[in-house]
Every structure is written in structure tokens, then in C-alpha cells.
């Protein structure tokens, strides 16, 4: 058994993850926005890292949004997920796709990134932190700060405080599937930890109602 919580949680097989996420998380409402925000702040020869890339759904949107001169690194501890992501990676067969950023798939944990200090212009992570215990969440955010250049952008898309009782009820699904690591998300733990790990006070730039609770998009800069 892996010593991390797989993308699909405790009960679903990895092969079911993308379908489950598509049916429950309203991905088209926020994933393109996330990729666009990363692209807007990344210089032509910059570097971006995705923490917990999983099967690569967001990674491919980032690749399409970024110019070919950008270094895009996708990190995940699950070799099976990375194998799926690699198979899905579009080959640069056309002039249009050749202009997209290449992807460096790297096995590794968010708490110990295989990257040097102060080398990234943006760090993005989506639906990953709720899989981690509190200490590991803090360590992952500290690693994000370590690899970012001063003023670099952190974007986190994950579960946040529910707007109403319906979203609180929906979030119980995730608590069942992913277990106790989700507990603090309803209380705003992610924003608190971002502020504690060397970033500016995070701004909530988007909140999306999903079948599994409130998805919150947080943005902060490396202080």
C-alpha cells in the first residue's frame, strides 16, 4: 500500500478518478481559470511547477496556456498516475502544439520537491492539500515558498469553508472518501497555513459550488 492518499481517495480505483472529478467538481468552471492565471504571471522563459499533478488533467491545460519557452514541471508521488498522465501528453506533431510548453514529469512529494531553491515563477496545486495531514500541508506550502522566486505566485484550488448548509452537507462526501485529512478545510485551514509559511495574506479569487462542497481558489505571493 502507498504511504500517501491516492488521487481517488480511500475507496475508488485510480482509473475512476477523472470521471469522478468530472462529474462532481465542475472542473470547466475553474481549471481553465487556474491555467490562465498561471500563464498571465509567467515570463516567456520562466518556470512553473504543479504539485500533485496526478493524471495530468490540469497539467495539460497549463501546457496549452504557457509558451514553449517555459519550463513546466509536474510532480506527483504516484507513479501509476504519472504513467496515465504521460500517455495523455499530446505529442508536438503540429506547429501549434510545438509552441506549447514541454512537461517534465517528476516523481516526488509536495513536502519534498525535487527542485532547487528560488527557481519557479509560479506554483500551482489543485485538489491535493486535502489529502495531506496538517503537518504535511504546512510542509508542502513551505516547499512551495522555498522553490518560488521572491514575488512568485502561489495558486491553490482546494476545499474551503462552505457557503451554506447545502455545501456543508456535500462536503461530507469528501470527508468520507478522503478521511480525516480533510477536517480543517471547512474551517479555512488552507488560508491560515499559506499566511504562516512565508506568503502574503492569501486572497480568495474564486469560490465554486460543487457536488462535493465549496471549492476555493486562493492566490498569494512569496513574501
N, C-alpha and C positions, 0 to 999 in steps of 0.2 A: 504494500500500500504506500502511496506517496505521502511525504510528510507535509503536504500542502493541500489546501482545499481545491479540487479541480474546478474548472470554469462552470460546469453544470451542477455543482453542489454535491451534496452527500448522496443523492439518490438517483439522479438522472445520468445516463451514459453520455460521454463526451459527444458522441455523434448526434445527440439530441439538442445540444446546447444552442446552436444557431437558430434552429426552428423555434425553440422555446423563447429565446430572446426576441426573435422577430414577432412572435405572437403576443408577447407580454410587455415589451419595453418601448414600443413606439419609436424604434430606432431612427426612422426617417425624420422625426421631429427634432433630433438633437445631434446625431452623429455627423451629418454634413456641416452643421454649425460649428461643431468642435474642430473639424478639419479646417474649415475656413478661418477660424480664429488663430489656429497654429500657423497657417500659411501667411496670414497678414503680418505676423511679427517676426517671421524667419527671414534673414537676409539671404541674398542669392547663393552664397557659398556657406550657409550656416549648417547647423546640426540639430536634429530633433530625435528624441528618444521616447518610445512608448513603453510604459511599464505595464506588464501583464497583457501582452498582445494577444494571447490566446490563439484562436483560429484565424485571426487576421482580418476580421470584418472592418474594424476602424483603420487598421494599418493600410489597407488598400485605398481607402478614401484619402488618407494622408498622402500616400504616394501620388495619387492623381492630382492632389491640390498643390503639391510642392514642385518647384522646378528641379530639373535633373541634376543641378549642381549641388543640391542639398544632400547631406548625409542623413539617412533615416535608419535608426536602429530600433528593432523590435525585440524586446526582452520578455521571456516567459520561462518559468521553471518546468513546464510540462512539455517534454519532447514530443509527445503524441499530438498535442495541439499545434506545436510548431510545424510538425510534418504536414498536417492538414493545411496550415497557412501557406507553407511553401508551395504545395501543389496548386493552390489557388492563385498564386502570384502571377499576374499577367506577364507574358514574355514580351520584351520590347521589339515586336515584329514590325511595327509601323513607325513612321516618323513621329506621330503624335505620342505614342506610348514611350518612345525612346527619350522624349523630353521630360518624362516623369522621373521622380527620384527613385534610385535603386534602394532596395531594402536589405539591410544586414540583419539576418535572423540570429539572435544570440540566446542560448540557454542561460538562464540566471534568475536570481530572485530580486524582487523590488527592494528588499532590505540589504542587498549587497550587489550593487550594479557593476557589471564588468566594463566600466568606463572611467577615464581619468577625471580628475577634478576640473571644474570650470571649463568644460568643453562644449556644452549644449546651449542652444538658444531657447529651446522650449522643451518641457517635459509634459507629457500628457498621459493620463491614465483613466480608464473607463471601466466601471463595474468590477473593480479589483479590491479596493480597500475594505469593502465589507466582508471580504473573505479572510481578512487578517485579524489576529488578536490585537488589542490596543497597542502593546509594545511594538509589534511588527508594523502596525500602521505608522507609528511615530518614527520607527527606523526607516521605513520606506520614504516618508516625506523628508527626513533628514538626508537620505541619499539623493533624493531629487534636488535638494538645495546644494549638496556637495558638487553634483555634476553640472549644475547651471552656472553660466557666466553671471556676473553681477547684473541685476536688472532683468535677467532671463524670466520667461513666463512659465508658470505652473498652471495647468488646467486639469481639474478633477471633475469627473462626472460619476456620481455615485448617489446612493440613497441618502436623503436628508430628512429633516423634520416634516411630518405630514401636515398638509394644509388644513385638513378636516378629518372627522371621524371615518369617512369612507376610505381615505388614503391610509389612515392608521390601521384599519381593518385589512386592507390589501397588503400592507407591509408584513402582516403575519405570515403570508405565504413565503416570503424570503426568509424570515426567521425560522420557519420550519425546514426549508430546503437547505439553507446555509448554516444554521445553527447559531451558537452564542456570539460569534464574532460580529454579528450584525447589531448587537444590543444597543450600542451607543449612538447609532446613526440617527435614530428618531429624536435624540436629544441634541443633535448638532455637533457631535464629537469631531467630525472631519474638519469643520471650520476652526474649531478650537486648536486642533493639533497643527494645522497649517500655520496658524499665528504663532505657535510655540516653537516652530522648527526653522526659524530664520527667514520667514517670508513677511511681506507686508500683510496687513489685515485683508483677508480674502473677501472678494465681492461676489455676491450671488448674481450671476448674469442670466440665469435661466432656471425655471422650475417647470417640470413636465409631469403631468398626471399619467401614471401607467397602471397596468393591471396588477403590479406588484408593489405599488407605493410611489412616493414622490421622488423623482429623480432630480437632483440638484447639480447644476453646473457652477463650479467655483473657479475663480480666477485670482491669482496672486503673483507677485513679483519677488524674485530673490532680493532680499534686502542687502 
